[in-house]
Amino acid sequence: MNRRTILSAAALAPFALSAPVEAATARRASLRATTTAHELELGNLGTPAAGVTAAPGLPPGVPTAGEAPRMHLMRGKADVRSIRFRTQDVPAFSLVGLTWATERPQELYNGEVSIAVRTTDGAGRWSDWQAIGLDDAFDTAKQERTGSEPLWTGAAGGLEVIVSGSGARSPRDVRLALIDPARLDTDRAAHPRTFSSRPDVLTRKDWKADERQMTWRPEYSDTIRAVCLHHTETSNKYDEEDVPAILRSIYHFHAVTRKWGDIGYNALVDKFGRVWEGRCGGIDRPVIGAHAGGFNYRSGGISMLGSFTKDDVPQVMREAAARWIGWKLGTYDRDAHGDISMTGGPNTMYRHQVTVTLPSVWPHRQTSRTDCPGDGGMRAIGNVRDLAARAIKNVPFPPEAG
């Protein structure tokens, strides 16, 4: 079950540390996690909500999710506006995301919107600014709202967020989602099970997915032709026991806040080399995900838990991802080094449906206007393909890769 409240920024002060947060805290020792979420209304870039400030231009010293947004916004700087919201008086949260209304989600991409967030820890110390990319994963041009990737912050009690945009397509009705997944004693006990016919995979039960949040009925392709590699663009600073809570947060943001009905990725892999079941429908089946807008049919999606915009992908994470990819492609007699023809779109890169040639293990940025899976992910993808090819042939990974 989830608790969700929509507030105006001006209404925060009397609401801080309210009953939903206390209720979530009281349930942390239970076997079922209660995710608590609050959505704060920030308004439009031209007419911000009470408690939110607006100013022309892109604030100096604040990062953007890649060079494309900065170059686009700087070129149109006469047209750029930003809204800024700062508070240290909000309910506890561990994940941040933003959504906004749009009539043309497939046309709203990273080059037109920039989002940056920083948070405070329990001692009131501010983190560094972190840019958040946009997410176009859902396969429809009829969404009423679009939004950002989720950002895992860890336990936080305050934040500052800046949203910048240019021109007539600037975000409107911007909402800030603050999500607390709650913690369970069982989060420390998640270890892979060993399967004879597939890689070790931790299931939705292992990360305590609350199936009452899921409104999506699983859909299936007839085959898997390719796998798309992602990163979640959340923090790399997490411990093993944090992972189930991070997954519950992403699940809530995708399923409830973004209204996708479930988590978008078919699988996720953490920096400790564990593979986790993502989207519902069966580990062994060709479940259609919501991970690569317009290209979800006949593809699988695996996301590396963390941000690899600059950082390198740990070798143990590459190997775990490759085992899952090799299993998925090998099941359908695919070549990890091959190319395939895929039909997809419209999305942030293509205004109309197109047929393109893709590697059978392709990076998200190849079919969407995004930096995903980051420059670090791009440095790793060749190695992941090589390891996946070995996994298909059941050849041990070389010692230098272990």
C-alpha positions in Angstrom: 0.0 0.0 0.0 1.2 3.5 -0.6 0.4 6.8 0.9 0.4 9.8 -1.4 -0.3 13.5 -0.6 -0.2 16.4 -3.0 0.8 19.7 -1.3 1.6 23.2 -2.2 5.1 24.4 -1.3 3.7 27.0 1.0 1.8 24.4 3.0 4.9 22.4 4.0 5.7 23.9 7.4 2.6 22.7 9.3 2.8 19.4 7.6 6.3 18.4 8.4 6.7 15.1 10.3 3.0 14.4 9.9 1.1 11.1 10.5 2.0 9.3 7.3 5.7 9.6 8.1 5.1 8.3 11.7 3.0 5.5 10.3 5.7 4.5 7.9 8.3 4.5 10.7 6.1 2.3 12.9 5.9 -0.3 10.1 9.6 -0.5 9.4 10.0 -3.8 11.3 7.0 -5.4 9.5 7.3 -7.8 6.6 5.4 -5.5 4.2 7.0 -2.1 3.4 4.7 0.9 3.5 6.0 3.5 1.0 5.2 7.1 1.9 5.1 9.7 -0.9 4.4 13.4 -1.0 4.0 15.5 -4.1 4.7 19.2 -3.8 3.3 21.7 -6.3 6.0 24.0 -7.7 3.8 25.7 -10.4 5.0 26.9 -13.8 8.3 28.4 -14.8 6.6 31.7 -15.4 4.1 31.6 -12.5 5.7 29.6 -9.6 3.7 28.3 -6.7 3.8 30.1 -3.3 7.1 29.5 -1.7 8.9 28.9 -5.0 11.0 31.7 -6.6 11.5 32.3 -10.3 14.3 34.1 -12.2 15.5 34.5 -15.8 18.4 32.4 -17.1 20.2 29.3 -16.0 21.7 29.7 -12.5 25.5 29.7 -12.6 27.4 26.8 -11.1 24.4 24.4 -11.3 25.1 21.3 -13.4 23.0 20.0 -16.3 22.5 16.4 -17.3 25.1 16.4 -20.0 26.4 19.1 -22.4 23.4 19.1 -24.7 21.0 20.7 -22.2 23.6 23.3 -21.3 24.4 24.2 -24.9 20.7 24.4 -25.8 19.7 26.5 -22.8 22.7 28.8 -23.2 21.9 29.3 -26.9 18.4 30.3 -26.0 19.3 32.1 -22.8 17.2 35.1 -23.5 14.2 32.7 -23.3 15.3 30.6 -20.3 13.6 30.8 -17.0 14.2 28.8 -13.8 12.2 28.1 -10.7 13.9 27.4 -7.4 12.6 25.7 -4.2 14.5 25.3 -1.0 13.4 23.9 2.3 14.7 22.0 5.3 11.2 21.4 6.7 9.8 18.4 4.8 8.8 14.8 5.7 11.7 12.3 5.6 12.5 11.0 2.1 15.1 9.0 0.3 14.3 9.5 -3.4 13.4 12.6 -5.4 11.7 12.8 -8.8 9.8 15.5 -10.7 6.9 15.4 -13.1 5.0 18.0 -15.2 2.1 18.3 -17.5 2.7 18.0 -21.2 0.7 17.5 -24.4 3.7 16.3 -26.4 5.9 14.1 -24.1 7.8 12.6 -27.0 9.0 16.1 -28.0 10.2 17.2 -24.6 13.7 16.1 -24.1 17.0 16.7 -22.2 18.0 19.6 -24.5 15.0 21.7 -23.4 14.8 21.0 -19.6 17.4 20.9 -16.9 16.9 19.8 -13.3 19.3 19.9 -10.4 18.9 18.8 -6.8 20.9 18.9 -3.6 19.8 17.6 -0.2 20.7 17.8 3.5 21.6 14.9 5.7 20.5 14.5 9.4 23.1 17.0 10.5 21.8 19.6 8.1 24.9 19.4 5.8 24.2 20.1 2.1 25.3 17.6 -0.6 26.8 18.7 -3.9 24.4 19.6 -6.7 23.4 16.7 -8.9 21.7 16.9 -12.3 18.8 14.6 -13.1 18.1 13.4 -16.6 14.7 13.0 -18.2 13.0 9.7 -18.8 11.0 8.9 -21.9 10.7 5.1 -21.3 6.9 4.7 -21.5 5.6 3.6 -24.8 2.9 6.2 -25.6 2.5 9.7 -26.9 -0.7 10.2 -24.9 0.8 10.7 -21.4 -0.7 13.6 -19.5 2.5 14.0 -17.5 6.2 13.4 -18.2 9.1 13.6 -15.9 12.6 13.0 -14.7 14.7 10.0 -13.8 14.4 9.2 -10.0 17.3 10.3 -7.8 18.2 8.2 -4.8 19.5 10.6 -2.1 19.5 8.3 1.0 17.9 9.5 4.2 17.4 13.3 3.8 15.4 16.0 5.5 15.8 19.0 3.3 16.4 19.8 -0.3 16.9 22.5 -2.9 15.7 22.0 -6.5 16.1 24.1 -9.6 14.1 23.5 -12.8 15.1 25.4 -15.9 13.5 25.5 -19.4 13.2 27.6 -22.5 10.5 28.6 -24.9 6.9 27.8 -25.1 7.5 24.2 -24.2 8.8 25.0 -20.7 7.4 22.6 -18.0 4.1 23.6 -16.5 2.3 22.3 -13.4 5.7 21.0 -12.0 5.4 18.6 -9.1 8.2 17.4 -6.8 7.8 13.8 -5.5 9.5 12.9 -2.2 9.5 9.2 -1.6 10.3 7.2 1.6 10.4 3.5 1.0 10.6 2.6 4.7 13.2 0.1 5.9 12.7 -3.6 6.7 14.9 -5.9 8.8 14.7 -8.4 6.0 16.5 -6.0 3.6 19.8 -7.2 5.1 18.9 -10.8 4.2 18.6 -10.6 0.4 21.0 -13.1 -1.2 20.7 -14.6 -4.7 19.1 -18.0 -5.2 20.9 -20.4 -7.6 19.0 -21.6 -10.6 20.2 -24.3 -12.9 18.8 -22.8 -16.1 19.4 -19.1 -15.6 21.7 -16.7 -13.6 21.2 -16.0 -10.0 18.2 -13.6 -9.8 16.6 -12.0 -6.7 12.9 -11.8 -7.1 10.3 -9.1 -6.4 9.6 -10.9 -3.1 13.2 -10.5 -2.1 12.9 -6.7 -2.4 9.4 -6.7 -1.0 7.6 -5.2 -3.9 4.1 -4.2 -2.7 2.0 -5.7 -5.4 -1.0 -3.6 -4.4 0.8 -0.6 -6.1 0.8 -2.4 -9.4 -1.9 -1.4 -11.8 -0.3 -2.8 -15.0 -1.3 -6.2 -16.4 1.8 -7.9 -17.8 2.1 -8.0 -21.5 4.4 -10.2 -23.5 6.5 -10.2 -26.7 6.8 -13.3 -28.9 10.6 -13.2 -28.6 13.5 -11.1 -27.4 15.6 -9.7 -30.2 17.8 -7.2 -28.2 18.6 -5.8 -24.8 18.8 -2.2 -23.9 21.4 -1.2 -21.3 20.5 1.6 -18.8 21.7 3.2 -15.6 19.2 4.4 -13.0 21.0 7.7 -12.6 20.6 7.3 -8.8 23.5 7.6 -6.3 26.5 5.2 -6.3 26.8 5.6 -2.5 24.8 2.7 -1.2 25.3 -0.4 0.9 24.0 -3.9 0.2 21.1 -3.5 2.7 20.1 -0.2 1.0 19.3 -1.9 -2.4 15.8 -3.3 -1.6 14.7 0.1 -0.3 16.1 1.8 -3.4 14.2 -0.6 -5.6 11.0 0.0 -3.7 11.5 3.8 -4.2 12.1 3.5 -8.0 9.1 1.1 -8.2 6.8 3.7 -6.5 8.1 6.5 -8.7 7.5 4.5 -11.9 4.3 2.8 -10.9 2.5 5.5 -8.9 4.1 8.9 -9.5 4.7 8.3 -13.3 1.6 6.1 -13.6 3.3 3.4 -15.5 1.7 0.8 -13.3 4.9 -1.1 -12.5 8.7 -0.6 -12.4 10.0 0.0 -16.0 13.1 -2.2 -16.2 12.9 -6.0 -16.6 16.0 -6.4 -14.4 18.4 -4.3 -12.3 21.9 -5.0 -11.3 23.7 -3.5 -8.2 27.3 -2.7 -7.7 27.7 -5.9 -5.6 27.0 -8.1 -8.6 23.4 -9.0 -7.7 20.7 -9.2 -10.3 17.1 -8.3 -9.3 13.8 -9.0 -11.0 12.2 -5.8 -12.0 8.9 -5.7 -14.0 6.3 -8.2 -13.1 5.3 -11.1 -15.4 7.8 -13.9 -14.9 11.6 -14.0 -14.9 11.7 -16.5 -17.7 9.2 -14.8 -20.0 9.6 -12.1 -22.6 7.8 -9.4 -20.6 7.3 -6.0 -22.3 9.0 -3.4 -20.2 8.7 0.4 -20.0 12.4 1.2 -20.4 13.1 2.5 -23.9 10.2 4.6 -25.3 9.0 3.2 -28.6 11.4 0.3 -28.5 10.0 -1.9 -25.7 8.5 -4.6 -27.8 10.7 -7.6 -28.4 13.5 -6.1 -26.2 14.7 -6.6 -22.7 15.8 -3.8 -20.4 18.4 -4.1 -17.7 19.5 -1.1 -15.6 22.7 -0.6 -13.6 21.8 0.7 -10.2 23.8 4.0 -9.9 25.0 6.9 -11.9 27.6 6.3 -14.6 27.5 9.7 -16.2 31.3 10.0 -15.3 32.1 7.0 -13.1 33.3 3.7 -14.5 31.0 0.7 -14.1 32.5 -1.8 -11.6 33.6 -5.1 -13.2 31.4 -7.2 -10.9 28.4 -5.2 -12.2 29.4 -5.6 -15.8 29.7 -9.4 -15.3 26.3 -9.7 -13.5 24.6 -7.6 -16.3 26.3 -9.8 -18.9 25.1 -13.0 -17.4 21.5 -11.8 -17.5 21.9 -10.4 -21.0 23.6 -13.6 -22.3 20.8 -15.7 -20.8 18.1 -13.5 -22.3 19.7 -13.4 -25.8 20.8 -17.0 -25.7 17.3 -18.2 -24.9 16.2 -16.8 -28.2 19.3 -17.8 -30.2 20.6 -14.2 -30.5 24.2 -13.1 -30.9 25.5 -10.6 -28.3 27.8 -9.1 -31.0 25.1 -9.0 -33.7 23.0 -6.3 -35.2 19.2 -6.4 -35.6 16.5 -4.3 -37.2 14.0 -2.8 -34.8 10.9 -0.7 -35.4 10.0 1.9 -32.8 8.9 5.4 -32.0 7.7 8.0 -31.7 9.8 9.1 -28.8 12.2 11.9 -27.8 14.5 11.1 -30.8 12.0 10.2 -33.5 8.8 12.1 -34.3 7.4 9.2 -36.2 7.7 5.4 -36.2 11.0 4.3 -37.7 12.9 1.1 -38.5 16.6 1.3 -37.4 19.5 -1.1 -37.1 20.7 -1.5 -33.6 23.4 -3.7 -31.9 21.7 -6.6 -30.0 23.0 -5.0 -26.8 22.3 -1.3 -27.3 22.7 1.8 -25.1 19.5 3.7 -24.2 21.0 6.9 -25.7 21.0 5.3 -29.2 17.2 5.4 -29.4 16.4 8.3 -27.1 17.6 11.8 -26.4 19.3 10.9 -23.2 22.8 10.5 -21.7 21.8 7.0 -20.4 23.7 4.8 -19.6 26.2 7.6 -19.1 29.8 7.9 -20.5 30.9 5.3 -18.0 28.2 2.9 -19.3 29.4 3.6 -22.8 32.9 2.7 -21.9 31.7 -0.6 -20.4 29.2 -1.7 -23.0 31.8 -3.4 -25.3 33.1 -5.4 -22.4 29.5 -6.3 -21.4 28.8 -7.6 -25.0 32.0 -9.7 -24.9 31.0 -11.2 -21.6 27.4 -11.8 -22.7 28.8 -13.7 -25.7 30.8 -15.9 -23.4 27.7 -16.4 -21.2 25.7 -17.5 -24.2 28.4 -20.1 -25.1 28.8 -21.1 -21.4 32.5 -20.1 -21.6 34.0 -18.9 -18.2 34.8 -15.2 -17.9 38.5 -14.5 -18.2 40.3 -14.1 -14.8 41.2 -10.4 -15.6 37.5 -9.7 -15.8 36.8 -11.2 -12.4 
